[in-house]
Amino acid sequence: MSIPDPEKLIKACIKGDRLAQKAMYDHFKGKMYALCLRYATQQAEAEDMLLQGFFKVFRDLHQFTPGNSLEGWIRRVMVRTALMQLRSNKRWISTLPETDWPGDNEPDAHLPPGMDTQHILRMMRQLPPGYRAVFNLYAIEGYSHREIAEQLDISESTSKSQYLRAKAALRKLLQDQKVS
């Protein structure tokens, strides 16, 4: 579903028109909430990320370049907001040595029959925040490890190791699910 006359809606939002802002929020909230859920540990945290993100969207909408994807621009604002919230937690990147995380050398597990997206999201929320952030940025958002390192102010090798650890932890969760 597309927004009727997006340019007019954007201009109205920039002018502070609350009805236009509500229309934009209502149009994008579902997709952006799903994005926030991938970074959050709990639904309340995702809701907070969503609201903070939309506050920034409306505050900075004048910076949007017409002709570009509005959804893509809003998505980037939401990702940055989620990452900033994670960074505000000083211990969000795990400092455990690789040997403390089992499963690094285990073969890829396959999803059990009947596993749905919500179940996968619940499993992802069990990951430490740093693992979850890097996994989302690399596997879902498509950022390179170099880009992730720049955004998170970590080294490229830390990004790579966080991604591998996230995959291993998810594999372990999947295997535990199969055993249960």
C-alpha positions in Angstrom: 0.0 0.0 0.0 1.5 3.3 -1.0 1.0 6.7 0.6 -1.3 9.0 -1.5 0.8 12.0 -2.7 3.9 11.4 -0.5 5.4 14.8 -1.4 2.4 16.6 0.0 2.4 14.4 3.1 6.1 15.1 3.7 5.6 18.8 3.3 2.7 18.7 5.8 4.7 16.7 8.3 7.6 19.2 8.0 5.1 22.0 8.8 4.0 20.1 12.0 0.6 19.0 10.7 -0.4 16.4 13.4 -2.9 14.6 11.1 -0.2 14.2 8.4 2.3 12.9 11.0 -0.3 10.4 12.2 -1.0 9.3 8.6 2.8 8.7 8.1 3.2 7.0 11.4 0.2 4.7 10.8 1.5 3.8 7.3 5.0 2.8 8.5 4.6 1.8 12.1 4.1 -2.0 11.4 7.2 -2.4 9.4 9.3 -0.2 11.6 8.0 -1.9 14.8 9.0 -5.3 13.3 12.5 -3.8 12.6 12.7 -2.5 16.3 11.7 -5.9 17.6 14.7 -7.5 16.0 17.0 -5.2 18.0 15.1 -5.2 21.3 15.1 -7.7 24.1 11.5 -7.0 25.0 8.4 -5.5 23.3 8.4 -2.5 25.6 12.0 -1.7 24.5 10.9 -2.1 20.8 8.0 0.3 21.4 10.4 2.8 23.0 12.8 2.5 20.0 9.8 3.0 17.6 8.6 6.1 19.3 12.1 7.6 19.6 12.7 6.7 16.0 9.5 8.5 14.8 10.4 11.5 16.9 13.7 11.7 15.0 11.9 11.1 11.7 9.6 14.0 12.2 12.4 16.2 13.6 14.7 15.5 10.7 12.3 15.0 7.8 13.5 18.3 6.2 16.7 16.4 5.5 14.9 13.8 3.4 15.9 14.0 -0.3 12.8 13.9 -2.6 13.0 11.2 -5.1 14.7 8.8 -2.7 12.8 6.0 -0.9 11.0 7.4 2.1 10.7 4.0 3.6 14.4 3.4 3.2 15.2 6.7 4.8 12.9 6.0 7.8 14.4 2.5 8.1 17.9 4.0 8.4 16.6 6.4 11.1 15.1 3.5 13.0 18.2 1.3 12.7 20.4 4.2 14.0 17.9 4.8 16.8 18.0 1.2 17.8 21.8 1.1 17.8 22.0 4.3 19.8 19.7 2.8 22.4 21.8 -0.4 22.5 25.1 1.7 22.8 23.7 3.6 25.7 23.9 0.2 27.6 27.7 0.2 28.3 28.0 -3.6 28.2 26.2 -4.3 25.0 29.1 -5.9 23.2 30.1 -9.2 24.8 33.7 -9.5 25.9 33.5 -13.3 26.4 36.3 -15.2 24.7 35.2 -17.3 21.7 35.7 -20.5 23.6 33.0 -19.5 26.1 30.3 -19.7 23.4 29.6 -23.3 22.3 28.6 -24.2 18.8 31.1 -22.1 16.8 32.1 -25.2 14.8 28.7 -27.0 14.7 27.0 -27.5 11.3 24.1 -25.2 10.4 20.8 -26.3 11.9 17.6 -26.3 9.9 14.4 -24.9 11.1 12.1 -27.4 12.7 8.8 -27.9 10.9 6.1 -25.4 11.9 8.6 -22.8 13.3 7.2 -19.3 12.5 8.7 -15.8 12.3 7.5 -14.9 15.8 9.3 -17.9 17.2 12.5 -16.9 15.4 12.2 -13.4 16.7 11.8 -14.7 20.3 15.0 -16.7 19.8 16.8 -13.7 18.5 15.8 -11.7 21.5 17.6 -14.2 23.7 20.9 -13.2 22.1 23.1 -10.7 23.9 22.4 -7.2 22.5 25.7 -6.9 20.7 25.2 -10.2 18.9 21.7 -9.3 18.0 22.7 -5.9 16.6 25.5 -7.3 14.4 23.4 -10.2 13.3 20.5 -7.9 12.3 22.8 -5.4 10.5 24.7 -8.1 8.6 22.2 -10.9 7.9 19.0 -8.9 7.6 19.9 -5.3 6.8 22.8 -6.2 4.4 25.5 -4.0 5.9 29.1 -5.0 5.4 31.3 -5.7 8.5 33.2 -2.6 7.7 30.0 -0.5 7.7 28.9 -2.2 10.9 32.2 -1.5 12.6 31.9 2.2 11.6 28.3 2.5 12.9 29.0 0.7 16.2 32.4 2.1 16.8 34.0 -1.3 17.0 36.7 -3.1 14.9 35.8 -5.0 11.8 37.1 -8.2 13.4 34.8 -7.6 16.4 31.9 -7.3 14.0 32.8 -10.6 12.3 33.3 -12.4 15.6 30.0 -11.1 17.0 28.2 -12.3 13.9 29.8 -15.8 14.1 28.9 -16.0 17.8 25.3 -14.9 17.1 25.0 -17.6 14.5 26.5 -20.2 16.9 24.1 -19.1 19.7 21.1 -19.3 17.4 22.2 -22.7 16.2 22.4 -23.9 19.8 19.0 -22.5 20.5 17.6 -24.3 17.5 19.3 -27.5 18.5 17.9 -27.2 22.0 14.5 -26.6 20.5 14.8 -29.8 18.5 15.8 -31.8 21.6 12.9 -30.4 23.7 
